[in-house]
C-alpha cells in the first residue's frame, strides 16, 4: 500500500508524462505543413533545451524554499501557455519563442519531483525503488501521450493546431488543481536546512568532483538520447508512416520501459553498485541502437532492437539520480537542478547539431548518438578505475596505520 507521499509524487510523474508529451506526435506533421526544414527544427528543439539549461537550477532552488507542489502547479500552467502559442503561431521565428516558453517551464517538473524523492526517502533501496516507479510512470504517461496524440493528429488532420489547444486546456485544468490542492508532503530534508534563494543557487560551486564528473557525462547522454527520441519522430513520418504508427511505436517502447523500471532495474540495482550498473548500461546501449538503424526494415527493428535500447536507457535516469542523492554538501533542488541544466545543455547543442546532421542524412544523427554513448562507457570505466584506486589506497593506509 503506497503512502500519501508516494501516491502524490507518482501521480504527478504520470500526469507529467501524459500532458507534457501529448503534442509531440503532431510536431513533425505540423512543421512539415508549415514548410519548416529539418535544420530549423533543430533550433526549435534547441529552444526547449535552452529553457532547461537556464532555468532547471532556478526551479530547483525555488522548490527548495517554497512548497514544491505549488511550484509544480505553476509549471504546468506555464507550459500550457507555450503549447497554446505553438498552436497559434505560424511564423517559424515566433514558434521559436513558443518553444522557449515551453522549455522554461518544462525545466522545472522533474527537478522538483526528483528533489522531493531524494529529500523524502533516506534509505537507498527505498529511494531507488520510488525513483524507478516515478520514471516508470512518466514513461507510461509519455507512451499513452504518444498513442493518444498520434490518434488525435490523424483525427484533426490537416488542422493539427487543435491537438496543442487540447493539450493546453488539460495542462491548465490539472495545473490549477495542483496549485490549489492542500497536499502536505512531509519533506524530511535530510541533507540541509532551507536557505535563501540566491544562497541556494551559489551552492553549485561547492560540488565535489564525482558529481561534477557524472554530470559531465550526463551531457553526452542527453545529447544522444534526446536526439534519438525527437528525430525518431521525424524519421518515422519521413519514411511515410502515419502519426498513429509513430504513436504505437513509442507506446510499446514506453511499456517496455515501464516493465524494465518495475522489474529489471530494481533486481539489477540490488546486485550492482550504481557506477557499475551505469557502466554496464552503456556497453549494450550503443550496440542495440546501432542495430536499430543499420538493419533495413523499419517496423522490424523498431519492435526488436529499438525496444531493447529503450529498456536499457529507461533505467539510466533513476540510477543517475540516485547517485546524485549521495552528495550531502549541496541541497537536492540545486544539485538536481544543475544536472538538469546540463541535460538542457546537451539538448540545446545536440538539437542544433542534430538538425543539420539529419538534413544531410537521416541515419547519421543516430550513428552520432552511438559514438557519444561509447564515450559515456569509457567515462564510467575511468571513474570506476579511479574509485577502485582510492579504495586500495585507503585500505593500504589503514593497514600501515594499524601496524604502528
N, C-alpha and C positions, 0 to 999 in steps of 0.2 A: 504494500500500500504506500503510495507516494505521499509525502507530507506536503503541506501548503507551499513551502518554498520551491520544491521540485516541480509541483504541478504548474505553478506560475511561470517559472523560468522555461520549462519545457513547452508550455503553451505558447509563450512569446516566440520561442525559437521556431515552432511550427508555423505560426502566423507570419513571421518574417519571411520564411521560405515561400509561402503561398503568395503573399501580397506583393513582395518586392520583385518577384520574378515573373509575374503574370504576363507582363507585356513583352518579355524577351522574344518569344517565337514570332511576334509581329514585326520586330525591328528590321530583319532582313528584307521582307517584302515591302514594308513601308518606305525604307530608304531607297530601295530599288525603284519604287514607283516615283519617288521624288528626283530620281536621276543622280543620286549621290554615289560616287565610285568608291572602290574598296579602300584606297589610300586615305580618303577623307573620313571613312567610317572609323579608321584607327584614331583619328582626332576626337571623334565623338566618344569612343570608349575611354580615351585618354583623359577626357574631362571628368568622367566618373572617377577614374583613378586619382586625378589631381585633387578632387574633393576629399577622397580618402587620405591621401598623402598629407594634406594640410590640416584637416580637421579631426582625424582619428584621435590624436593625443589630446586635443582640446575637449572633445566629447568625453574622453576618459576622465580627464581632470574635473570636468563639470559633474560627472557622475560620482566622483569621489566625495564631493562636498554637498551634493543635492540628492534628493530621492531618485534613484535610478529609474524606477518605473515611470515617474513624471517626465524624466528626460526622454525615455523611450517613446512615450506618447507624443511628445513634441516632434520627435524624429519621424514618426510615422506620418504625421500631418505635413511636415515639411517635404518629405519625399513625394507625397501626393501632389503637391504644388508643381514639383519638377516634372512629374509624369503627365500632369494635365497640360502644362505648357508644351511638352513634347508633342502632344496630340494637336495642339492649337497651331504651333508654328509650322511653316512650310519652307522658310528660308533656312539654308543649311547653316548659316552662321548663328541665327537665333536658336537653332537646335543645339548648338554647342553650349549656349547659355542655359538652356533647359537641362542638358546633360550635366552641367556643372552644379546646378542647384540640386539635382537628384543625388549627385556624388557627395555633396556636402553633408546631406542628411543620411545617406547610405552609410557614411563613415562611422556613425555612432551606435548602430544597433549591436553588432557582435562585440564591440569594445565593452559595452556595459553588461551584456549577458555573460560574457566570459569573466569579466571582473567580479561580477556578483557571485558566480560559481566559485572562483578561486578564493574569494574572501569568505565565503559562507561555509564551504566544506573543507575542513582542515586535513582530514585523513586522506592520504594519497590515493588509495584504492577507490574510496567513495567518490573523490573528486574526479578521477579518471572516468568512472562509470557515468557520472552525471554529465561530464563533458561529452562523452561518447553518445549519450542519449540526446543531448542538445543538438549536436551535429547531425545525428541521425534524423531527428525530427525536422530540422530545417532542410536537409536533403530530401526528405519525403515531401515536405511542403513545396520545395522547388520543383520536384518531379511532378507533383499534381498541378503546379502552376503551368509548367510547360505543356502538359497534356490538355488542360482546360484552355490555356492560352492558344494552343495550336488549333483547337476546335473553334474557338471564338474568331481567330484570324480568318479561317476559311469561311466562317459563317458571315462575317461582316465584309468580306472582300467585295469590291476593291476599296471600300471606305474604312481603312484599317484604324483610323484615329479613335473609333468608338471603343476599341479594346483599352486604350490608355485612359479614356474617360471612366470606364467601368472600374479600372484599377484604382484611379484616383479617389473615386467615391468610396470604395471599400476601405482604402487606407485611412480616409478621414473618419469613417464610422468607427473602425477599430482603434485608431489613434485617440479619438475623443473618449472612447470607453476606458482605455488605459489611463489617459490623463486624469480623469475624474474618478477612477476607481479608488477604493480605500484599502488596497492591498498593502499590508505591512510586513515585509520580509525582514526577519532578524538577520542582520549582517554582522557576523562576529568580528569582522575587520581585524583579523589576527596578525596582519603584517605591521600596520602603522595606524596611529590615530589620525583622524581627519585634519587636514591643514588648509590654509588659504589657497585659492585657485592658482595664483602665479607661483607660489612656493611649491605647489604640487608639480607644475609644469617644469620648473627648474631641477626637479629631482632626476630628470632624464640624464643629466651629465654625470650622475653617480653610478651609472650602470657598470657592473663588473664585466670582465672580458668575455665570460662564457655567454651571458645573454646577448652581448654585442655580436659575438661570433655567430650564434644561432640565428639572430635577427638578420644578419647579413645574408646568410644562406636562404632566409625567407624571401629575399629579393628575387633570387633565381627561381625559386619555386613559384612565386607569384607571377613572374614574367612568363613562365612556361604554362602553368596550369590555367591561368585566365585567358591566355591566347588560345589554348586548345578549346576551352569551353565556348568562348564567344565566336571564334572563327569557325567552329564546327557548325554553328547555326547557319552561317553563310554558305559553308561548304555543302551542307545537305540541300539547301534551297538552290544553290547554283548548279547542283547535279540534277536539277529538275524534279526533286521530290517536294511534296506538299508540306505546309506548316503542320498539318496533323501528323504526318510521318515523323517530322522533327520532334514534335511533342511526345510521340510514342517512344522514340529512341531515348530521349532524356528522361522520360518517366521510368522506363525499365532500368536505365542506369541509376536513377535515384533509389529504386527499390533494392538494387544490388548494393548500393552504398549504405542503405539502411540496415540490411542484413549484416553487412560487414561490420558496421559500428556496434550493432547489438550483440553479435555472437563472436565474430572473428577477432575484432580488436581487443575486447576485454580478456579473452583467452591468451592472446599473444602478449599483452601488456603485463600479465602476471609472470610471464616466463622470460621476458627480455627487459633489460634496462632501457629506459626511454631513448637514450642516444643510440644504442644498438638496434632498437626497433626502427628508428628513423633511418639508420644506415641500410638495413635490410629492405625497407620500402623502396629505396632508390637504386637498389640492384635490379629490381624487376620492373619498376615503372617505365623506364626508357625502353626496355625490351618490348613490352606489350604495346606501348604507344607507337613504336616504330612499325611493328607488325600490323597495327590497326590501319595505317595509312600507306603501307607498302603493298599489301595484297589488294589486287584489283577486283574487289567485289564489295561494294559499299555496305549493303544490308547485312552480308555475312560477317564482315569484320566489326560492324557496329554492335552486333549482338553476340560477339565472341571476344575478340582481343580487346576491343574498347571497354567492354564490361569488366574484364579483369583489371585493366588500367584504372577504371573507376573504383573498384574495390580497394585497390592499393592506395590511391590518393585520398579516398574518403576517410581513412584512418590517420592521415597525416595531421590534420588540424587538431583533434583532441590531444594527440601526443605532444605536439609542439606547444600547445597552450599549457599543458601540464608541466612541461619543462620550465616555462616562464614563471609558474607559481612557486617554484623552489627559491626564487630570489626574495630576500627579506629587506633589501636596502631601499626599495622603491615601491610606492603604493601600486596596487594592481591596475587601477584605472590608467595611470600614466604608463606603466610597463606594457600592458596590452595595447594601449593607445600608440606607443612608439612602434610596437611590432606591426600594428595595423597601418600605420603611416608608411612603413617600409613596404607592406603589401601594396599600398597605394602607389608608391614609387615604382614598384615592379609593374603594376598595371599601366601606369602612365607611360613609362618608357617602352614597355612591352607592346602596348597597343599602337603607339606611333610607328615603331619598327615593324610590328606585325602587319599593319595596314599596307605598308609599302611592299613587304615581302609577299603578302597574299596577292597583291596586284601583279607581281612578277610571275609567281607560280603558286597555285593554291596549296600545294603539298609542302612547300618549303617552310611555311610557318610552323607546321607540326614537326618537321625534322629539326628545326632550330630548337624547339622545346626539348627534344630528345637530347641534344647536345648539352643544354643547360641542366637537365636532370643528372647527367653524368658528372657535371661539375659539382652538383649538390652531394652526390655519392662520395666523391673524392673529399669534399669538405668535411662530411661527417666522419669519414675514415681517419682523417688527420686529427679531428677533435678527440675521437676515441683513443688514438695513439697518445696524444698529449695527456689526457686524463689518466691513462694507464701508467704513463711515466711518472706522473705526480703521485699516484698511489704507491708505486715501487719506491720512490724517494722517501715518502712518508714512512713506509714500513722499515726501510733501511735506517733512517734517522732514529726511529723508535727503538729498533734493536740495538743500535750503537749506544743510545742513551741508557738502555736497560743494562748494558754490560758495565757501565761505570759504577 
